[in-house]
Amino acid sequence: MYPNPAKDFLFVSIKENDSNVLITNLSGVVVYQNSNAPKGLLKVNLNKWESGVYFVRINNNAKKLIIE
């Protein structure tokens, strides 16, 4: 996933068809979910998101995301 920190858009590289992409805030609230993401590059619009730290989970792999 890139860029990190992000501002306007987040790009997530999906390596398997029908992947589950879940983004939560620090409180565990789901702010984005795509349960059938296709293989390839997923573009997530962050324009209306608050600055802060989020967690991105792709299937069972989690990473920290910072939004400026």
N, CA, C and O atoms as a Maestro MAE file, in Angstrom:
{
 s_m_m2io_version
 :::
 2.0.0
}

f_m_ct {
 s_m_title
 :::
 protein
 m_atom[272] {
  # First column is atom index #
  i_m_mmod_type
  r_m_x_coord
  r_m_y_coord
  r_m_z_coord
  i_m_residue_number
  s_m_chain_name
  s_m_pdb_residue_name
  s_m_pdb_atom_name
  i_m_atomic_number
  :::
  1 25 0.849 -1.166 0.000 1 A "MET " " N  " 7
  2 3 0.000 0.000 0.000 1 A "MET " " CA " 6
  3 2 0.894 1.227 0.000 1 A "MET " " C  " 6
  4 15 1.963 1.228 0.609 1 A "MET " " O  " 8
  5 25 0.462 2.241 -0.667 2 A "TYR " " N  " 7
  6 3 1.221 3.489 -0.743 2 A "TYR " " CA " 6
  7 2 0.269 4.612 -1.132 2 A "TYR " " C  " 6
  8 15 -0.798 4.319 -1.670 2 A "TYR " " O  " 8
  9 25 0.583 5.854 -0.897 3 A "PRO " " N  " 7
  10 3 1.675 6.320 -0.041 3 A "PRO " " CA " 6
  11 2 1.306 6.150 1.424 3 A "PRO " " C  " 6
  12 15 0.133 5.994 1.764 3 A "PRO " " O  " 8
  13 25 2.275 6.180 2.257 4 A "ASN " " N  " 7
  14 3 2.056 6.098 3.706 4 A "ASN " " CA " 6
  15 2 3.145 6.903 4.387 4 A "ASN " " C  " 6
  16 15 4.286 6.443 4.443 4 A "ASN " " O  " 8
  17 25 2.847 8.080 4.904 5 A "PRO " " N  " 7
  18 3 1.510 8.638 5.141 5 A "PRO " " CA " 6
  19 2 0.812 9.047 3.842 5 A "PRO " " C  " 6
  20 15 1.449 9.370 2.839 5 A "PRO " " O  " 8
  21 25 -0.526 9.020 3.901 6 A "ALA " " N  " 7
  22 3 -1.355 9.348 2.747 6 A "ALA " " CA " 6
  23 2 -2.118 10.641 3.001 6 A "ALA " " C  " 6
  24 15 -2.235 11.098 4.138 6 A "ALA " " O  " 8
  25 25 -2.637 11.222 1.917 7 A "LYS " " N  " 7
  26 3 -3.403 12.450 2.062 7 A "LYS " " CA " 6
  27 2 -4.720 12.383 1.293 7 A "LYS " " C  " 6
  28 15 -5.789 12.494 1.895 7 A "LYS " " O  " 8
  29 25 -4.661 12.205 -0.019 8 A "ASP " " N  " 7
  30 3 -5.869 12.215 -0.842 8 A "ASP " " CA " 6
  31 2 -6.346 10.822 -1.245 8 A "ASP " " C  " 6
  32 15 -7.542 10.531 -1.224 8 A "ASP " " O  " 8
  33 25 -5.392 9.968 -1.612 9 A "PHE " " N  " 7
  34 3 -5.727 8.623 -2.059 9 A "PHE " " CA " 6
  35 2 -4.762 7.611 -1.465 9 A "PHE " " C  " 6
  36 15 -3.615 7.935 -1.159 9 A "PHE " " O  " 8
  37 25 -5.238 6.388 -1.305 10 A "LEU " " N  " 7
  38 3 -4.424 5.264 -0.883 10 A "LEU " " CA " 6
  39 2 -4.522 4.205 -1.968 10 A "LEU " " C  " 6
  40 15 -5.617 3.899 -2.440 10 A "LEU " " O  " 8
  41 25 -3.397 3.650 -2.363 11 A "PHE " " N  " 7
  42 3 -3.369 2.588 -3.349 11 A "PHE " " CA " 6
  43 2 -2.951 1.300 -2.650 11 A "PHE " " C  " 6
  44 15 -1.928 1.255 -1.966 11 A "PHE " " O  " 8
  45 25 -3.749 0.264 -2.828 12 A "VAL " " N  " 7
  46 3 -3.502 -1.023 -2.184 12 A "VAL " " CA " 6
  47 2 -3.320 -2.073 -3.271 12 A "VAL " " C  " 6
  48 15 -4.187 -2.245 -4.128 12 A "VAL " " O  " 8
  49 25 -2.205 -2.766 -3.236 13 A "SER " " N  " 7
  50 3 -1.933 -3.828 -4.193 13 A "SER " " CA " 6
  51 2 -2.578 -5.121 -3.699 13 A "SER " " C  " 6
  52 15 -2.235 -5.629 -2.632 13 A "SER " " O  " 8
  53 25 -3.512 -5.643 -4.485 14 A "ILE " " N  " 7
  54 3 -4.232 -6.860 -4.134 14 A "ILE " " CA " 6
  55 2 -3.636 -8.002 -4.941 14 A "ILE " " C  " 6
  56 15 -3.578 -7.929 -6.168 14 A "ILE " " O  " 8
  57 25 -3.194 -9.055 -4.267 15 A "LYS " " N  " 7
  58 3 -2.513 -10.155 -4.947 15 A "LYS " " CA " 6
  59 2 -3.407 -11.348 -5.253 15 A "LYS " " C  " 6
  60 15 -3.008 -12.243 -5.997 15 A "LYS " " O  " 8
  61 25 -4.629 -11.372 -4.682 16 A "GLU " " N  " 7
  62 3 -5.550 -12.495 -4.911 16 A "GLU " " CA " 6
  63 2 -6.939 -11.951 -5.231 16 A "GLU " " C  " 6
  64 15 -7.353 -10.936 -4.671 16 A "GLU " " O  " 8
  65 25 -7.656 -12.619 -6.124 17 A "ASN " " N  " 7
  66 3 -9.036 -12.239 -6.401 17 A "ASN " " CA " 6
  67 2 -9.901 -12.442 -5.162 17 A "ASN " " C  " 6
  68 15 -9.617 -13.297 -4.324 17 A "ASN " " O  " 8
  69 25 -10.951 -11.649 -5.061 18 A "ASP " " N  " 7
  70 3 -11.927 -11.735 -3.968 18 A "ASP " " CA " 6
  71 2 -11.291 -11.562 -2.599 18 A "ASP " " C  " 6
  72 15 -11.672 -12.239 -1.644 18 A "ASP " " O  " 8
  73 25 -10.318 -10.654 -2.500 19 A "SER " " N  " 7
  74 3 -9.683 -10.378 -1.213 19 A "SER " " CA " 6
  75 2 -10.592 -9.508 -0.351 19 A "SER " " C  " 6
  76 15 -11.423 -8.762 -0.869 19 A "SER " " O  " 8
  77 25 -10.432 -9.606 0.942 20 A "ASN " " N  " 7
  78 3 -11.184 -8.800 1.894 20 A "ASN " " CA " 6
  79 2 -10.288 -7.662 2.378 20 A "ASN " " C  " 6
  80 15 -9.264 -7.904 3.018 20 A "ASN " " O  " 8
  81 25 -10.675 -6.416 2.072 21 A "VAL " " N  " 7
  82 3 -9.921 -5.241 2.497 21 A "VAL " " CA " 6
  83 2 -10.764 -4.516 3.536 21 A "VAL " " C  " 6
  84 15 -11.913 -4.161 3.273 21 A "VAL " " O  " 8
  85 25 -10.197 -4.299 4.706 22 A "LEU " " N  " 7
  86 3 -10.904 -3.676 5.819 22 A "LEU " " CA " 6
  87 2 -10.011 -2.596 6.405 22 A "LEU " " C  " 6
  88 15 -8.851 -2.857 6.723 22 A "LEU " " O  " 8
  89 25 -10.540 -1.379 6.551 23 A "ILE " " N  " 7
  90 3 -9.788 -0.289 7.171 23 A "ILE " " CA " 6
  91 2 -10.566 0.167 8.393 23 A "ILE " " C  " 6
  92 15 -11.755 0.473 8.306 23 A "ILE " " O  " 8
  93 25 -9.884 0.209 9.539 24 A "THR " " N  " 7
  94 3 -10.503 0.636 10.792 24 A "THR " " CA " 6
  95 2 -9.720 1.794 11.386 24 A "THR " " C  " 6
  96 15 -8.530 1.960 11.115 24 A "THR " " O  " 8
  97 25 -10.402 2.593 12.201 25 A "ASN " " N  " 7
  98 3 -9.697 3.644 12.933 25 A "ASN " " CA " 6
  99 2 -9.135 3.053 14.224 25 A "ASN " " C  " 6
  100 15 -9.282 1.856 14.471 25 A "ASN " " O  " 8
  101 25 -8.501 3.872 15.037 26 A "LEU " " N  " 7
  102 3 -7.887 3.366 16.275 26 A "LEU " " CA " 6
  103 2 -8.906 2.802 17.252 26 A "LEU " " C  " 6
  104 15 -8.562 1.977 18.099 26 A "LEU " " O  " 8
  105 25 -10.161 3.239 17.145 27 A "SER " " N  " 7
  106 3 -11.215 2.731 18.033 27 A "SER " " CA " 6
  107 2 -11.788 1.408 17.550 27 A "SER " " C  " 6
  108 15 -12.625 0.810 18.226 27 A "SER " " O  " 8
  109 25 -11.341 0.945 16.376 28 A "GLY " " N  " 7
  110 3 -11.838 -0.309 15.835 28 A "GLY " " CA " 6
  111 2 -13.068 -0.160 14.962 28 A "GLY " " C  " 6
  112 15 -13.640 -1.156 14.518 28 A "GLY " " O  " 8
  113 25 -13.485 1.081 14.708 29 A "VAL " " N  " 7
  114 3 -14.651 1.333 13.860 29 A "VAL " " CA " 6
  115 2 -14.256 1.148 12.398 29 A "VAL " " C  " 6
  116 15 -13.256 1.702 11.942 29 A "VAL " " O  " 8
  117 25 -15.045 0.366 11.669 30 A "VAL " " N  " 7
  118 3 -14.772 0.128 10.255 30 A "VAL " " CA " 6
  119 2 -15.120 1.389 9.468 30 A "VAL " " C  " 6
  120 15 -16.254 1.866 9.521 30 A "VAL " " O  " 8
  121 25 -14.141 1.929 8.736 31 A "VAL " " N  " 7
  122 3 -14.361 3.127 7.926 31 A "VAL " " CA " 6
  123 2 -14.367 2.802 6.431 31 A "VAL " " C  " 6
  124 15 -14.789 3.626 5.619 31 A "VAL " " O  " 8
  125 25 -13.902 1.606 6.067 32 A "TYR " " N  " 7
  126 3 -13.915 1.168 4.671 32 A "TYR " " CA " 6
  127 2 -13.894 -0.345 4.651 32 A "TYR " " C  " 6
  128 15 -13.177 -0.980 5.424 32 A "TYR " " O  " 8
  129 25 -14.693 -0.923 3.753 33 A "GLN " " N  " 7
  130 3 -14.681 -2.379 3.589 33 A "GLN " " CA " 6
  131 2 -14.986 -2.735 2.139 33 A "GLN " " C  " 6
  132 15 -15.901 -2.181 1.529 33 A "GLN " " O  " 8
  133 25 -14.217 -3.653 1.605 34 A "ASN " " N  " 7
  134 3 -14.448 -4.211 0.278 34 A "ASN " " CA " 6
  135 2 -14.186 -5.702 0.417 34 A "ASN " " C  " 6
  136 15 -13.038 -6.131 0.528 34 A "ASN " " O  " 8
  137 25 -15.251 -6.486 0.411 35 A "SER " " N  " 7
  138 3 -15.099 -7.918 0.673 35 A "SER " " CA " 6
  139 2 -14.852 -8.737 -0.591 35 A "SER " " C  " 6
  140 15 -14.646 -9.948 -0.508 35 A "SER " " O  " 8
  141 25 -14.869 -8.099 -1.755 36 A "ASN " " N  " 7
  142 3 -14.629 -8.816 -3.010 36 A "ASN " " CA " 6
  143 2 -13.644 -8.060 -3.887 36 A "ASN " " C  " 6
  144 15 -13.851 -7.956 -5.096 36 A "ASN " " O  " 8
  145 25 -12.589 -7.536 -3.307 37 A "ALA " " N  " 7
  146 3 -11.624 -6.751 -4.068 37 A "ALA " " CA " 6
  147 2 -10.931 -7.637 -5.104 37 A "ALA " " C  " 6
  148 15 -10.425 -8.707 -4.765 37 A "ALA " " O  " 8
  149 25 -10.907 -7.198 -6.359 38 A "PRO " " N  " 7
  150 3 -10.249 -7.995 -7.390 38 A "PRO " " CA " 6
  151 2 -8.736 -7.853 -7.330 38 A "PRO " " C  " 6
  152 15 -8.212 -6.903 -6.749 38 A "PRO " " O  " 8
  153 25 -8.052 -8.796 -7.929 39 A "LYS " " N  " 7
  154 3 -6.601 -8.749 -8.018 39 A "LYS " " CA " 6
  155 2 -6.200 -7.499 -8.802 39 A "LYS " " C  " 6
  156 15 -6.818 -7.175 -9.816 39 A "LYS " " O  " 8
  157 25 -5.177 -6.806 -8.337 40 A "GLY " " N  " 7
  158 3 -4.723 -5.592 -9.006 40 A "GLY " " CA " 6
  159 2 -4.543 -4.464 -8.013 40 A "GLY " " C  " 6
  160 15 -4.264 -4.703 -6.838 40 A "GLY " " O  " 8
  161 25 -4.701 -3.226 -8.481 41 A "LEU " " N  " 7
  162 3 -4.486 -2.042 -7.661 41 A "LEU " " CA " 6
  163 2 -5.824 -1.435 -7.269 41 A "LEU " " C  " 6
  164 15 -6.622 -1.070 -8.132 41 A "LEU " " O  " 8
  165 25 -6.068 -1.328 -5.971 42 A "LEU " " N  " 7
  166 3 -7.293 -0.746 -5.438 42 A "LEU " " CA " 6
  167 2 -7.002 0.685 -5.019 42 A "LEU " " C  " 6
  168 15 -6.039 0.934 -4.294 42 A "LEU " " O  " 8
  169 25 -7.828 1.633 -5.470 43 A "LYS " " N  " 7
  170 3 -7.656 3.049 -5.130 43 A "LYS " " CA " 6
  171 2 -8.749 3.454 -4.151 43 A "LYS " " C  " 6
  172 15 -9.935 3.322 -4.454 43 A "LYS " " O  " 8
  173 25 -8.354 3.949 -2.972 44 A "VAL " " N  " 7
  174 3 -9.300 4.366 -1.940 44 A "VAL " " CA " 6
  175 2 -9.213 5.878 -1.793 44 A "VAL " " C  " 6
  176 15 -8.133 6.417 -1.554 44 A "VAL " " O  " 8
  177 25 -10.338 6.566 -1.932 45 A "ASN " " N  " 7
  178 3 -10.405 8.017 -1.803 45 A "ASN " " CA " 6
  179 2 -10.433 8.390 -0.320 45 A "ASN " " C  " 6
  180 15 -11.311 7.945 0.419 45 A "ASN " " O  " 8
  181 25 -9.479 9.201 0.107 46 A "LEU " " N  " 7
  182 3 -9.363 9.587 1.518 46 A "LEU " " CA " 6
  183 2 -9.752 11.042 1.765 46 A "LEU " " C  " 6
  184 15 -9.554 11.543 2.873 46 A "LEU " " O  " 8
  185 25 -10.297 11.732 0.771 47 A "ASN " " N  " 7
  186 3 -10.557 13.175 0.872 47 A "ASN " " CA " 6
  187 2 -11.406 13.572 2.078 47 A "ASN " " C  " 6
  188 15 -11.189 14.644 2.643 47 A "ASN " " O  " 8
  189 25 -12.346 12.760 2.481 48 A "LYS " " N  " 7
  190 3 -13.244 13.129 3.581 48 A "LYS " " CA " 6
  191 2 -12.860 12.480 4.910 48 A "LYS " " C  " 6
  192 15 -13.596 12.585 5.891 48 A "LYS " " O  " 8
  193 25 -11.715 11.813 4.938 49 A "TRP " " N  " 7
  194 3 -11.281 11.137 6.158 49 A "TRP " " CA " 6
  195 2 -10.533 12.107 7.060 49 A "TRP " " C  " 6
  196 15 -9.854 13.015 6.582 49 A "TRP " " O  " 8
  197 25 -10.661 11.910 8.360 50 A "GLU " " N  " 7
  198 3 -9.931 12.722 9.326 50 A "GLU " " CA " 6
  199 2 -8.475 12.274 9.398 50 A "GLU " " C  " 6
  200 15 -8.161 11.106 9.169 50 A "GLU " " O  " 8
  201 25 -7.595 13.212 9.716 51 A "SER " " N  " 7
  202 3 -6.190 12.867 9.933 51 A "SER " " CA " 6
  203 2 -6.094 11.911 11.103 51 A "SER " " C  " 6
  204 15 -6.885 11.996 12.043 51 A "SER " " O  " 8
  205 25 -5.140 11.009 11.056 52 A "GLY " " N  " 7
  206 3 -4.967 10.080 12.158 52 A "GLY " " CA " 6
  207 2 -4.355 8.773 11.707 52 A "GLY " " C  " 6
  208 15 -3.837 8.650 10.597 52 A "GLY " " O  " 8
  209 25 -4.428 7.803 12.597 53 A "VAL " " N  " 7
  210 3 -3.860 6.485 12.355 53 A "VAL " " CA " 6
  211 2 -4.998 5.505 12.105 53 A "VAL " " C  " 6
  212 15 -6.000 5.500 12.820 53 A "VAL " " O  " 8
  213 25 -4.827 4.679 11.082 54 A "TYR " " N  " 7
  214 3 -5.805 3.679 10.711 54 A "TYR " " CA " 6
  215 2 -5.086 2.341 10.534 54 A "TYR " " C  " 6
  216 15 -3.866 2.301 10.368 54 A "TYR " " O  " 8
  217 25 -5.837 1.268 10.570 55 A "PHE " " N  " 7
  218 3 -5.279 -0.051 10.317 55 A "PHE " " CA " 6
  219 2 -5.917 -0.632 9.066 55 A "PHE " " C  " 6
  220 15 -7.141 -0.661 8.935 55 A "PHE " " O  " 8
  221 25 -5.074 -1.093 8.150 56 A "VAL " " N  " 7
  222 3 -5.533 -1.690 6.902 56 A "VAL " " CA " 6
  223 2 -5.283 -3.185 6.994 56 A "VAL " " C  " 6
  224 15 -4.156 -3.626 7.219 56 A "VAL " " O  " 8
  225 25 -6.342 -3.955 6.819 57 A "ARG " " N  " 7
  226 3 -6.229 -5.414 6.856 57 A "ARG " " CA " 6
  227 2 -6.647 -5.956 5.491 57 A "ARG " " C  " 6
  228 15 -7.753 -5.707 5.012 57 A "ARG " " O  " 8
  229 25 -5.724 -6.707 4.881 58 A "ILE " " N  " 7
  230 3 -6.001 -7.383 3.622 58 A "ILE " " CA " 6
  231 2 -5.958 -8.868 3.926 58 A "ILE " " C  " 6
  232 15 -4.903 -9.423 4.237 58 A "ILE " " O  " 8
  233 25 -7.115 -9.505 3.832 59 A "ASN " " N  " 7
  234 3 -7.281 -10.887 4.281 59 A "ASN " " CA " 6
  235 2 -6.798 -10.966 5.732 59 A "ASN " " C  " 6
  236 15 -7.466 -10.407 6.602 59 A "ASN " " O  " 8
  237 25 -5.700 -11.613 6.038 60 A "ASN " " N  " 7
  238 3 -5.238 -11.706 7.429 60 A "ASN " " CA " 6
  239 2 -3.980 -10.900 7.692 60 A "ASN " " C  " 6
  240 15 -3.361 -11.067 8.742 60 A "ASN " " O  " 8
  241 25 -3.584 -10.035 6.777 61 A "ASN " " N  " 7
  242 3 -2.384 -9.222 6.951 61 A "ASN " " CA " 6
  243 2 -2.773 -7.796 7.294 61 A "ASN " " C  " 6
  244 15 -3.539 -7.169 6.562 61 A "ASN " " O  " 8
  245 25 -2.252 -7.275 8.403 62 A "ALA " " N  " 7
  246 3 -2.596 -5.924 8.841 62 A "ALA " " CA " 6
  247 2 -1.387 -5.002 8.763 62 A "ALA " " C  " 6
  248 15 -0.257 -5.415 9.024 62 A "ALA " " O  " 8
  249 25 -1.643 -3.739 8.397 63 A "LYS " " N  " 7
  250 3 -0.610 -2.714 8.347 63 A "LYS " " CA " 6
  251 2 -1.177 -1.423 8.906 63 A "LYS " " C  " 6
  252 15 -2.387 -1.196 8.878 63 A "LYS " " O  " 8
  253 25 -0.287 -0.575 9.416 64 A "LYS " " N  " 7
  254 3 -0.706 0.724 9.955 64 A "LYS " " CA " 6
  255 2 -0.634 1.762 8.849 64 A "LYS " " C  " 6
  256 15 0.325 1.782 8.077 64 A "LYS " " O  " 8
  257 25 -1.647 2.628 8.764 65 A "LEU " " N  " 7
  258 3 -1.729 3.705 7.802 65 A "LEU " " CA " 6
  259 2 -1.850 5.026 8.547 65 A "LEU " " C  " 6
  260 15 -2.604 5.122 9.516 65 A "LEU " " O  " 8
  261 25 -1.122 6.040 8.110 66 A "ILE " " N  " 7
  262 3 -1.224 7.376 8.690 66 A "ILE " " CA " 6
  263 2 -1.794 8.310 7.632 66 A "ILE " " C  " 6
  264 15 -1.295 8.356 6.507 66 A "ILE " " O  " 8
  265 25 -2.833 9.052 7.987 67 A "ILE " " N  " 7
  266 3 -3.426 10.026 7.090 67 A "ILE " " CA " 6
  267 2 -3.116 11.414 7.628 67 A "ILE " " C  " 6
  268 15 -3.402 11.731 8.783 67 A "ILE " " O  " 8
  269 25 -2.527 12.230 6.768 68 A "GLU " " N  " 7
  270 3 -2.146 13.591 7.163 68 A "GLU " " CA " 6
  271 2 -3.295 14.541 6.957 68 A "GLU " " C  " 6
  272 15 -3.167 15.734 7.233 68 A "GLU " " O  " 8
  :::
 }
 m_bond[271] {
  # First column is bond index #
  i_m_from
  i_m_to
  i_m_order
  :::
  1 1 2 1
  2 2 3 1
  3 3 4 2
  4 3 5 1
  5 5 6 1
  6 6 7 1
  7 7 8 2
  8 7 9 1
  9 9 10 1
  10 10 11 1
  11 11 12 2
  12 11 13 1
  13 13 14 1
  14 14 15 1
  15 15 16 2
  16 15 17 1
  17 17 18 1
  18 18 19 1
  19 19 20 2
  20 19 21 1
  21 21 22 1
  22 22 23 1
  23 23 24 2
  24 23 25 1
  25 25 26 1
  26 26 27 1
  27 27 28 2
  28 27 29 1
  29 29 30 1
  30 30 31 1
  31 31 32 2
  32 31 33 1
  33 33 34 1
  34 34 35 1
  35 35 36 2
  36 35 37 1
  37 37 38 1
  38 38 39 1
  39 39 40 2
  40 39 41 1
  41 41 42 1
  42 42 43 1
  43 43 44 2
  44 43 45 1
  45 45 46 1
  46 46 47 1
  47 47 48 2
  48 47 49 1
  49 49 50 1
  50 50 51 1
  51 51 52 2
  52 51 53 1
  53 53 54 1
  54 54 55 1
  55 55 56 2
  56 55 57 1
  57 57 58 1
  58 58 59 1
  59 59 60 2
  60 59 61 1
  61 61 62 1
  62 62 63 1
  63 63 64 2
  64 63 65 1
  65 65 66 1
  66 66 67 1
  67 67 68 2
  68 67 69 1
  69 69 70 1
  70 70 71 1
  71 71 72 2
  72 71 73 1
  73 73 74 1
  74 74 75 1
  75 75 76 2
  76 75 77 1
  77 77 78 1
  78 78 79 1
  79 79 80 2
  80 79 81 1
  81 81 82 1
  82 82 83 1
  83 83 84 2
  84 83 85 1
  85 85 86 1
  86 86 87 1
  87 87 88 2
  88 87 89 1
  89 89 90 1
  90 90 91 1
  91 91 92 2
  92 91 93 1
  93 93 94 1
  94 94 95 1
  95 95 96 2
  96 95 97 1
  97 97 98 1
  98 98 99 1
  99 99 100 2
  100 99 101 1
  101 101 102 1
  102 102 103 1
  103 103 104 2
  104 103 105 1
  105 105 106 1
  106 106 107 1
  107 107 108 2
  108 107 109 1
  109 109 110 1
  110 110 111 1
  111 111 112 2
  112 111 113 1
  113 113 114 1
  114 114 115 1
  115 115 116 2
  116 115 117 1
  117 117 118 1
  118 118 119 1
  119 119 120 2
  120 119 121 1
  121 121 122 1
  122 122 123 1
  123 123 124 2
  124 123 125 1
  125 125 126 1
  126 126 127 1
  127 127 128 2
  128 127 129 1
  129 129 130 1
  130 130 131 1
  131 131 132 2
  132 131 133 1
  133 133 134 1
  134 134 135 1
  135 135 136 2
  136 135 137 1
  137 137 138 1
  138 138 139 1
  139 139 140 2
  140 139 141 1
  141 141 142 1
  142 142 143 1
  143 143 144 2
  144 143 145 1
  145 145 146 1
  146 146 147 1
  147 147 148 2
  148 147 149 1
  149 149 150 1
  150 150 151 1
  151 151 152 2
  152 151 153 1
  153 153 154 1
  154 154 155 1
  155 155 156 2
  156 155 157 1
  157 157 158 1
  158 158 159 1
  159 159 160 2
  160 159 161 1
  161 161 162 1
  162 162 163 1
  163 163 164 2
  164 163 165 1
  165 165 166 1
  166 166 167 1
  167 167 168 2
  168 167 169 1
  169 169 170 1
  170 170 171 1
  171 171 172 2
  172 171 173 1
  173 173 174 1
  174 174 175 1
  175 175 176 2
  176 175 177 1
  177 177 178 1
  178 178 179 1
  179 179 180 2
  180 179 181 1
  181 181 182 1
  182 182 183 1
  183 183 184 2
  184 183 185 1
  185 185 186 1
  186 186 187 1
  187 187 188 2
  188 187 189 1
  189 189 190 1
  190 190 191 1
  191 191 192 2
  192 191 193 1
  193 193 194 1
  194 194 195 1
  195 195 196 2
  196 195 197 1
  197 197 198 1
  198 198 199 1
  199 199 200 2
  200 199 201 1
  201 201 202 1
  202 202 203 1
  203 203 204 2
  204 203 205 1
  205 205 206 1
  206 206 207 1
  207 207 208 2
  208 207 209 1
  209 209 210 1
  210 210 211 1
  211 211 212 2
  212 211 213 1
  213 213 214 1
  214 214 215 1
  215 215 216 2
  216 215 217 1
  217 217 218 1
  218 218 219 1
  219 219 220 2
  220 219 221 1
  221 221 222 1
  222 222 223 1
  223 223 224 2
  224 223 225 1
  225 225 226 1
  226 226 227 1
  227 227 228 2
  228 227 229 1
  229 229 230 1
  230 230 231 1
  231 231 232 2
  232 231 233 1
  233 233 234 1
  234 234 235 1
  235 235 236 2
  236 235 237 1
  237 237 238 1
  238 238 239 1
  239 239 240 2
  240 239 241 1
  241 241 242 1
  242 242 243 1
  243 243 244 2
  244 243 245 1
  245 245 246 1
  246 246 247 1
  247 247 248 2
  248 247 249 1
  249 249 250 1
  250 250 251 1
  251 251 252 2
  252 251 253 1
  253 253 254 1
  254 254 255 1
  255 255 256 2
  256 255 257 1
  257 257 258 1
  258 258 259 1
  259 259 260 2
  260 259 261 1
  261 261 262 1
  262 262 263 1
  263 263 264 2
  264 263 265 1
  265 265 266 1
  266 266 267 1
  267 267 268 2
  268 267 269 1
  269 269 270 1
  270 270 271 1
  271 271 272 2
  :::
 }
}
